[in-house]
């Protein structure tokens, strides 16, 4: 049975010795369009906050209590309020998986039910909901699951301690476009490498 290993340092997924591209890598084209003019400092700061909140909400769901830095407490409070407002049963929490055809891999924040509806739920702490990007991401996650889901949700946690539960469309279009573009570029790089005299790819 194939074994998927995730290395947090470098955000690398390895399946039986083969490195698979991540969902983030496949959606990089949309990410550039979405965040192209945002400073790297802001992006790094947001990424660090998001990682902390993900780890804290994971611990909260698994163990029931946590200790959090003051800077991220409002986001955790928003998640606690979400759990109070909705009946959630999680089958998977921060689960690393790969596409059945080994095309890519990724980590699903939550898979289970919200108010009885089978779903994938992704936790976000960004300032706004980036619908094209998140729609592509969640549909790529959906393609990794062996069973269908009824809904795709963003649990948007805010710095004021509030949250939004946003449903995104189940739609293959953006996800398939990301796969197609990524695959084409990989083939192009491989072809250039094979044609290069010294065996190295050219830009």
C-alpha positions in Angstrom: 0.0 0.0 0.0 1.4 3.4 -1.0 2.5 5.5 2.0 2.2 9.3 1.8 4.6 11.3 4.0 4.3 15.0 4.6 7.4 17.1 5.5 6.3 20.3 7.1 9.6 21.9 6.4 9.4 22.8 2.7 5.8 21.7 2.6 6.7 18.5 0.6 4.5 15.5 0.0 6.3 12.2 -0.8 4.6 9.0 -2.0 6.8 5.9 -2.0 9.9 8.1 -2.7 8.2 10.2 -5.4 7.5 13.9 -4.7 4.0 15.0 -5.5 3.0 18.6 -6.2 0.7 20.1 -3.5 -2.7 21.7 -4.0 -1.0 25.0 -3.2 1.5 24.4 -6.1 -1.3 23.5 -8.5 -3.2 26.7 -7.6 -0.2 29.0 -7.8 -1.5 30.5 -11.0 -4.6 31.8 -9.3 -2.7 32.8 -6.2 -0.4 35.1 -8.2 -3.4 36.8 -9.7 -5.1 37.1 -6.3 -2.1 38.3 -4.2 0.2 39.7 -6.9 0.4 43.2 -5.5 0.4 42.2 -1.8 3.8 42.7 -0.1 5.8 39.6 0.8 5.9 40.8 4.5 2.1 40.8 4.7 1.9 37.4 3.0 4.4 35.9 5.4 2.7 37.4 8.4 -0.7 36.1 7.3 0.8 32.6 6.6 2.4 32.5 10.1 -0.9 33.5 11.7 -2.8 30.9 9.7 -0.5 28.1 10.7 -0.8 29.0 14.4 -4.6 29.0 14.1 -4.7 25.7 12.3 -2.6 24.0 14.9 -4.7 25.5 17.7 -8.1 24.6 16.2 -6.8 21.1 15.5 -5.7 20.7 19.2 -9.0 22.1 20.3 -11.0 19.6 18.2 -8.8 16.7 19.4 -8.2 17.5 23.0 -10.8 20.0 24.0 -8.5 22.7 25.5 -5.6 24.8 24.4 -3.3 27.7 25.4 -3.1 30.5 22.8 -1.1 33.6 22.2 -3.1 36.8 22.7 -2.6 37.7 19.0 -4.6 34.7 17.8 -7.1 34.3 20.6 -9.9 36.1 18.7 -9.6 33.7 15.8 -9.8 30.7 18.2 -12.8 32.3 19.9 -14.4 32.6 16.5 -13.9 28.9 15.9 -15.3 28.1 19.3 -18.4 30.1 18.5 -18.7 28.3 15.1 -18.7 25.0 17.0 -21.4 26.2 19.4 -23.6 27.4 16.5 -23.3 24.3 14.3 -23.5 20.5 14.9 -20.1 19.3 13.6 -18.8 15.8 13.4 -15.3 15.4 12.0 -14.1 12.2 10.4 -10.8 13.7 9.3 -8.8 16.5 10.9 -5.7 17.9 9.1 -5.5 14.7 7.0 -2.8 14.5 4.4 -4.0 12.7 1.2 -3.2 12.2 -2.4 -5.2 12.1 -5.6 -6.1 8.5 -6.5 -4.0 8.8 -9.7 -1.1 10.2 -7.8 -1.3 13.6 -9.6 -1.0 15.7 -6.5 -1.4 15.7 -2.7 -2.7 18.0 0.0 -3.9 18.3 3.6 -7.7 18.6 4.2 -8.5 20.7 7.2 -11.8 18.9 8.0 -14.0 16.3 6.5 -17.2 15.3 8.1 -20.7 16.8 8.6 -21.9 20.3 9.4 -25.6 20.3 10.5 -25.9 16.8 8.9 -24.5 17.8 5.6 -21.5 15.8 4.3 -18.7 18.2 3.5 -15.2 19.4 3.3 -14.4 22.4 5.5 -11.4 24.6 5.2 -10.3 27.1 7.9 -9.2 30.5 6.7 -7.9 33.6 8.6 -7.4 35.8 5.5 -8.8 39.3 5.4 -11.3 38.4 2.7 -12.8 35.3 1.0 -10.9 34.7 -2.3 -13.6 32.7 -4.0 -11.8 31.7 -7.3 -8.7 30.5 -5.4 -10.7 28.8 -2.6 -13.1 27.2 -5.1 -10.2 25.6 -6.9 -8.5 24.5 -3.7 -11.5 22.8 -2.2 -12.5 21.1 -5.4 -9.0 19.7 -5.7 -9.3 18.4 -2.2 -12.7 16.9 -3.1 -11.1 15.0 -6.0 -8.9 13.2 -3.5 -11.7 11.7 -1.5 -13.0 8.2 -2.3 -16.6 9.2 -1.4 -18.6 12.2 -2.7 -19.5 15.2 -0.5 -22.6 17.4 -0.5 -20.9 20.7 0.2 -17.6 22.7 0.3 -17.3 25.2 3.1 -14.9 27.9 4.2 -14.9 28.6 7.9 -13.7 32.2 7.8 -12.3 33.2 11.2 -12.0 37.0 11.8 -9.8 39.1 14.1 -12.9 40.5 15.9 -13.9 37.0 17.2 -16.6 36.5 14.6 -16.8 34.0 11.8 -18.6 33.4 8.5 -19.5 30.0 7.1 -19.3 30.3 3.3 -20.4 27.6 0.9 -18.5 27.3 -2.4 -19.7 25.5 -5.6 -18.9 21.9 -6.3 -17.4 22.5 -9.8 -14.5 20.8 -11.6 -13.7 23.6 -14.0 -11.1 25.6 -12.0 -9.6 22.5 -10.4 -9.2 20.8 -13.8 -7.7 23.9 -15.3 -5.1 24.0 -12.6 -4.2 20.4 -13.2 -4.0 20.9 -17.0 -1.8 23.9 -16.8 0.5 22.4 -14.2 0.9 19.2 -16.1 1.6 21.1 -19.4 4.4 23.1 -17.7 5.9 20.0 -16.1 6.0 18.3 -19.5 7.5 21.5 -21.1 10.3 21.6 -18.5 11.0 17.9 -18.9 11.2 18.3 -22.6 13.6 21.2 -22.3 15.8 19.3 -19.9 16.0 16.3 -22.3 16.9 18.6 -25.2 19.5 20.6 -23.3 23.1 19.4 -24.0 24.1 19.4 -20.3 20.8 17.9 -19.2 19.6 21.0 -17.3 16.4 22.7 -18.0 16.5 26.3 -19.4 14.1 29.1 -18.6 
